[in-house]
């Protein structure tokens, strides 16, 4: 199945600094999703990207899907302590209701106030 | 209702016990999932149900037995678990096609 490598594994930033996490695949992806999991919490869906070169924004979060659809990134501008958590990319493969969502290893973000 | 509800939130069980985890959603989602998550690891898919039928079993040991009584409910029956089965068990649902998954808050299971 389609596997994604996610880097970095951990990132510590000072509040106000920017943060980026990357997902890379050796094969072309049909789609990629991003989730956030707060400490002690559960994954929460952020966004799905399906088009080559797609860029989507949610306030301070910017999501990109590469032109070749082999990589994706999540960029947070001016981090806040509320951004703390683990960010996962995930790839869905298979058919509509019988496919499966496979997660990358995640990037854990710590923000120092 | 835009939630997936899981009960119980915490469960401690012995290796000879039988217990069940429950999951409920009322969003009309036709696909439901069980994931297992160990500390500092990503969620790992266990089972996929589509239209109340089991469509994917990711080679999960038979001591885990899923059940989908109707389109809103998903159970995971546990029997003769091992301490290494201690983890956060997450239920999720989706509309398919694909779209984002809605996860429940999970059951934190400890096997003693």
Interface residues (C-beta under 8 A of the other chain):
Chain A: X31 X33 X35 X41 X42 X43 X44 X45 X47 X48 X88 X92 X94 X96 X97 X98 X99 X100 X101 X102 X103 X104 X105 X106 X108
Chain B: X30 X31 X33 X40 X41 X42 X43 X44 X45 X48 X50 X51 X55 X56 X58 X88 X90 X94 X96 X97 X98 X99 X100 X101 X102 X103 X104 X105 X106
